[in-house]
Amino acid sequence: MERVQDWRKKNELLETGAFFFVGFVYDVLTLSRIDDTFTLVQQFLYLGVLASLLVLEQRYPEGAEPPKALAKVWKWREDAIHFFYGSLLSSYTLFFFKSASGLTAFLFLVAMFGLMVANELPNFRQIGPVVRVALFSTCTGMYFAYLLPILIGRANFWVFLLAQVLAGGCVFGVMKLLRRWNILDQLQVLRQIALPGFSMLAALLFLYLVRVLPPVPLAVQFSGIYHAVEKQGSAYALSYQPKWWKFWHKGDQDFSARPGDKAYYFFSIFAPKGFATYKVNVRYYYDHPQKGWTNVSTVPLTINNKGIERGYRTFAYTSNPKPGDWRAVVETEDGHEISRLSFSVEEDTSTEARQFEVFMHDPDKKPEVVAEKK
């Protein structure tokens, strides 16, 4: 144990990263649906433990005798904090990947990990629990941001605002405890707790208003561009022209267009069971040579959600697409982007019969290519 403790002192940053990574991997392997009751309760308990450790660390600073009930495990509190933060942040990152582009989620994770590393640097340690409060505030704000839509059955600005108000109440509770126990004076509470805590919540609200944060818990799970979409029983037959050099594509992201063709955007969208009915818009954008990206058409769709694991399946289309670069974007009614798919259109001047593969998408079976047709 002495060797272990000596190694920990010499490799604090490495240990921080290791426990953060272990928490991340643990959550990747065990995380279920976003509306899973066990997952929501588990994350609530994690936040409760982190809030308790945040207060206890201020009441029993470095060098002070720890509480008797925690004496044997008190030396592992740092590792516990890093593990719980790693687990929570991995959940938020994975949910972000599902509800937005991977880059947004990756940058979010990098920013949070940067805060955790900064928390270990001496210059930040000297100013108190500022970084940890910022992390706790962010995690709490994100948790309520998807808990409330699950409970209420809708996702909009007012629900997100209420989520941040509740998160602010948690930060305020930490402030009251620290003042009640005379751990920090009024100025320290404002500078070390209120400022970083409420600033992070205000930043989350700003990012939502400028539509950087995605509308969690909505998520597009599958999407593709096709020449034709036909419903056959519980399955959809999706026709496309495969390109041999892009064998991983199961769609017409390289769309060969003839006069009269329609570019179908087929997708499955997941929402928790509480979302009985909601609306989305599918917008087609064309990269015009002179005007740049231009909204060519908007298709409103009503989703009758049934809480299906693989999502509710629907589609939209645009007729006679021009050659060039295109995007199909799924948005909420208030303009928050859920998913986008880029594709290109090239003119097909041949008159020969075209060969299509048919991709069967069935919620009860594994999607597969089953046939070819002309």
C-alpha positions in Angstrom: 0.0 0.0 0.0 2.9 2.4 0.7 4.2 1.8 -2.8 0.8 2.4 -4.3 0.4 5.6 -2.3 3.9 6.7 -3.4 3.0 6.0 -7.1 -0.2 8.0 -6.7 1.6 11.0 -5.4 4.0 11.0 -8.3 1.4 10.4 -11.0 -1.6 12.4 -10.0 -2.6 13.5 -13.5 -2.2 10.0 -14.9 -4.4 8.6 -12.1 -7.0 11.3 -12.8 -7.1 10.4 -16.5 -7.2 6.7 -15.7 -10.2 6.9 -13.3 -12.0 9.3 -15.7 -11.4 6.8 -18.5 -12.6 3.8 -16.4 -15.8 5.7 -15.6 -16.3 6.5 -19.2 -15.8 2.9 -20.4 -18.0 1.6 -17.6 -20.8 3.8 -18.7 -20.3 2.9 -22.4 -20.7 -0.8 -21.6 -23.7 -0.4 -19.2 -25.6 2.6 -20.5 -29.1 1.8 -21.7 -31.9 3.9 -23.2 -32.0 7.5 -22.2 -35.5 7.0 -20.6 -34.4 3.9 -18.7 -35.6 4.3 -15.0 -32.5 2.6 -13.6 -30.2 4.8 -15.6 -32.0 8.0 -14.5 -31.9 6.9 -10.8 -28.3 5.9 -11.0 -27.3 9.3 -12.4 -29.3 11.1 -9.8 -27.5 9.1 -7.1 -24.1 10.0 -8.7 -25.0 13.7 -8.6 -26.0 13.3 -5.0 -22.7 11.7 -4.1 -20.8 14.4 -5.9 -22.7 17.2 -4.2 -22.0 15.5 -0.8 -18.3 15.1 -1.6 -18.1 18.7 -2.8 -19.5 20.0 0.6 -17.5 17.5 2.7 -14.2 18.4 1.0 -14.7 22.0 2.1 -15.7 21.1 5.6 -12.7 18.7 6.0 -9.9 20.3 3.9 -6.6 18.7 3.2 -4.8 17.9 6.5 -8.0 17.9 8.6 -9.2 14.8 10.3 -12.0 13.2 8.1 -15.4 12.1 9.4 -15.2 8.9 11.3 -17.7 7.1 9.1 -15.6 7.8 6.0 -12.1 7.5 7.6 -11.2 4.3 5.8 -12.2 5.4 2.4 -11.6 9.1 2.6 -8.2 8.8 0.8 -10.0 7.5 -2.2 -12.4 10.4 -2.5 -10.5 12.0 -5.4 -10.7 8.7 -7.4 -14.4 8.4 -6.6 -15.0 12.0 -7.8 -13.2 11.3 -11.1 -15.0 8.0 -11.6 -18.4 9.6 -11.1 -17.6 12.5 -13.3 -16.3 10.2 -16.0 -19.4 8.1 -15.9 -21.8 11.1 -16.0 -19.9 12.9 -18.8 -19.8 9.7 -20.9 -23.6 9.4 -20.6 -24.1 13.0 -21.8 -21.5 12.5 -24.5 -23.2 9.4 -25.8 -26.6 11.0 -25.7 -25.1 14.0 -27.6 -23.7 11.7 -30.3 -27.2 10.3 -30.8 -28.9 13.7 -30.9 -26.3 15.8 -32.8 -23.2 15.5 -34.9 -20.3 13.6 -33.5 -18.1 16.7 -33.5 -20.3 18.6 -31.1 -20.3 15.7 -28.7 -16.5 15.2 -29.0 -15.8 18.9 -28.3 -18.1 18.7 -25.3 -16.2 15.7 -23.9 -12.8 17.4 -24.6 -14.0 20.6 -22.8 -15.2 18.6 -19.7 -12.0 16.6 -19.5 -10.0 19.8 -19.8 -11.9 21.2 -16.8 -11.1 18.0 -14.8 -7.4 18.3 -15.6 -7.4 22.0 -14.8 -8.9 21.0 -11.4 -5.7 19.2 -10.6 -3.4 22.1 -11.4 -2.0 24.0 -8.4 -3.1 27.4 -9.7 -6.7 26.3 -9.8 -6.5 24.4 -6.5 -5.5 27.6 -4.8 -8.7 29.4 -5.6 -10.9 26.7 -4.1 -13.6 24.4 -5.6 -14.3 26.6 -8.6 -13.7 24.0 -11.3 -15.5 21.2 -9.4 -18.5 23.5 -8.9 -18.5 24.3 -12.6 -18.4 20.6 -13.5 -21.1 19.8 -11.0 -23.3 22.6 -12.3 -22.8 21.5 -15.9 -23.6 17.8 -15.1 -26.7 18.8 -13.1 -27.9 21.2 -15.9 -27.5 18.5 -18.5 -29.2 15.8 -16.4 -32.3 17.9 -15.9 -32.2 19.0 -19.6 -33.2 15.5 -20.6 -35.0 14.3 -17.5 -37.7 16.9 -17.7 -38.6 16.2 -21.4 -38.8 12.5 -20.5 -41.2 13.3 -17.6 -43.2 16.1 -19.4 -43.3 14.5 -22.9 -42.1 17.6 -24.8 -38.8 19.4 -25.5 -38.8 23.2 -26.0 -37.2 26.3 -24.6 -39.5 26.6 -21.6 -38.7 23.0 -20.5 -35.0 23.6 -21.0 -35.2 26.8 -18.9 -37.0 25.0 -16.1 -34.2 22.4 -16.2 -31.6 25.1 -15.6 -33.7 26.7 -12.9 -33.8 23.3 -11.0 -30.0 22.9 -11.5 -29.6 26.4 -10.2 -31.6 25.3 -7.1 -29.1 22.5 -6.5 -26.2 24.9 -6.7 -28.0 27.2 -4.3 -28.5 24.3 -1.9 -24.7 23.7 -1.8 -24.2 27.4 -1.1 -26.7 27.3 1.8 -25.0 24.3 3.4 -21.5 25.9 3.2 -22.8 29.1 4.7 -24.9 27.3 7.4 -21.8 25.4 8.5 -19.6 28.5 8.3 -17.2 26.7 6.0 -16.9 29.7 3.7 -17.7 33.3 4.2 -20.2 35.2 2.1 -17.6 36.5 -0.4 -16.0 33.1 -0.8 -19.4 31.5 -1.4 -20.2 34.1 -4.1 -16.7 33.8 -5.8 -16.1 30.0 -5.5 -19.7 28.6 -5.7 -22.2 31.0 -7.1 -20.1 32.6 -9.9 -18.8 29.3 -11.5 -22.1 27.4 -10.8 -24.6 29.9 -12.2 -22.2 31.0 -15.0 -22.1 27.4 -16.4 -25.9 27.2 -16.3 -26.1 30.6 -18.1 -23.6 29.2 -20.7 -25.8 26.1 -21.3 -28.9 28.3 -21.8 -27.0 30.5 -24.2 -25.8 27.5 -26.2 -29.4 26.2 -26.4 -30.7 29.6 -27.6 -28.1 29.8 -30.4 -29.0 26.1 -31.2 -25.6 24.6 -30.5 -27.0 22.1 -27.9 -29.1 19.4 -29.6 -32.8 18.7 -28.6 -32.0 15.7 -26.3 -33.7 13.2 -25.9 -34.8 13.1 -29.6 -32.4 11.2 -31.8 -32.3 10.0 -35.4 -31.0 6.4 -35.3 -31.0 5.6 -39.0 -31.1 7.6 -42.2 -30.4 7.4 -45.9 -31.2 8.8 -49.4 -33.2 6.5 -51.7 -34.7 6.4 -55.2 -37.9 4.8 -53.9 -39.6 4.0 -50.5 -42.3 1.4 -50.4 -44.1 0.1 -47.3 -44.5 -3.7 -47.3 -46.2 -4.9 -44.1 -44.2 -3.8 -41.1 -41.1 -3.3 -43.3 -40.0 -0.5 -45.7 -38.4 -1.5 -49.0 -35.7 1.1 -49.8 -34.4 1.1 -53.4 -31.0 2.5 -54.2 -28.1 2.2 -56.7 -25.0 0.8 -54.9 -21.6 2.0 -55.7 -19.1 -0.8 -55.5 -16.3 1.5 -54.2 -18.6 2.6 -51.3 -19.7 -0.8 -50.1 -20.4 0.6 -46.6 -23.3 2.8 -48.0 -26.8 1.4 -47.8 -28.3 4.4 -49.6 -28.0 6.8 -52.5 -25.7 9.4 -50.9 -24.3 9.6 -54.5 -27.6 10.1 -56.2 -27.8 9.6 -60.0 -30.8 11.6 -61.2 -33.0 11.3 -64.3 -35.9 13.6 -65.1 -38.8 12.9 -62.8 -36.7 11.3 -60.1 -37.4 12.0 -56.4 -34.7 12.0 -53.7 -36.3 10.2 -50.7 -34.9 10.9 -47.3 -35.9 7.9 -45.1 -35.1 8.0 -41.3 -36.1 6.5 -38.0 -36.4 8.8 -35.0 -36.3 7.8 -31.4 -38.2 9.6 -28.6 -39.1 8.4 -25.1 -42.5 6.9 -24.5 -43.9 10.1 -23.0 -43.7 11.8 -26.4 -47.1 10.6 -27.7 -47.2 13.0 -30.7 -44.7 15.7 -31.8 -43.8 17.4 -35.0 -40.5 17.8 -37.0 -39.5 19.5 -40.2 -37.3 17.9 -42.9 -35.5 20.7 -44.8 -33.7 20.1 -48.1 -30.7 22.5 -48.7 -29.0 22.9 -52.0 -25.5 24.4 -52.4 -26.4 27.0 -55.1 -23.4 28.1 -57.2 -24.2 31.8 -56.6 -26.4 31.9 -53.5 -24.7 29.2 -51.4 -26.7 26.9 -49.2 -30.4 27.5 -49.9 -33.5 26.0 -48.4 -35.2 24.4 -51.4 -38.1 22.8 -49.6 -39.5 22.1 -46.1 -41.6 19.0 -45.4 -43.5 19.1 -42.0 -44.1 15.6 -40.4 -46.1 14.5 -37.5 -44.6 11.7 -35.5 -46.9 9.3 -33.7 -44.4 8.0 -31.2 -44.8 4.5 -29.7 -41.5 4.3 -27.9 -40.1 1.9 -30.4 -36.5 0.9 -29.6 -35.4 1.4 -33.2 -37.4 4.6 -33.6 -40.5 5.7 -35.6 -39.9 5.4 -39.3 -41.0 8.0 -41.8 -39.7 9.8 -44.9 -39.8 13.0 -47.1 -38.7 13.7 -50.6 -37.8 16.4 -53.1 -38.5 16.1 -56.8 -36.1 16.6 -59.7 -33.1 17.5 -57.6 -30.4 19.6 -59.4 -26.9 18.3 -59.8 -24.7 19.4 -56.9 -24.3 19.1 -53.2 -27.4 18.7 -50.9 -28.3 18.3 -47.3 -31.4 16.8 -45.7 -31.9 18.2 -42.2 -34.3 17.0 -39.5 -35.3 19.8 -37.1 -37.7 20.3 -34.2 -40.6 22.8 -34.7 -38.5 25.6 -33.1 -35.5 25.0 -35.4 -33.2 22.8 -33.3 -31.3 20.4 -35.5 -31.7 16.7 -34.7 -29.8 15.2 -37.6 -28.4 16.0 -41.0 -27.3 13.9 -44.0 -25.2 15.2 -46.8 -25.5 13.8 -50.3 -24.5 14.7 -53.9 -26.6 14.6 -57.1 -25.2 13.9 -60.5 -27.1 13.9 -63.8 -27.8 10.5 -65.3 -27.9 10.9 -69.1 -28.2 7.2 -70.0 -31.4 5.6 -71.1 -30.6 2.0 -70.2 -32.7 0.2 -67.6 -31.4 0.9 -64.1 -30.5 -1.8 -61.5 -31.5 -1.1 -57.9 -30.8 -3.0 -54.8 -33.6 -3.2 -52.2 -32.8 -2.6 -48.6 -35.5 -4.0 -46.2 -35.8 -2.0 -43.0 -38.0 -3.8 -40.4 -38.1 -2.9 -36.7 -38.5 -6.6 -35.8 -35.6 -7.8 -37.9 -32.1 -6.9 -38.7 -32.0 -4.6 -41.7 -30.7 -6.4 -44.8 -30.3 -6.2 -48.6 -32.7 -8.8 -49.9 -33.2 -8.3 -53.7 -32.3 -6.5 -56.8 -34.8 -4.9 -59.2 -34.9 -2.8 -62.3 
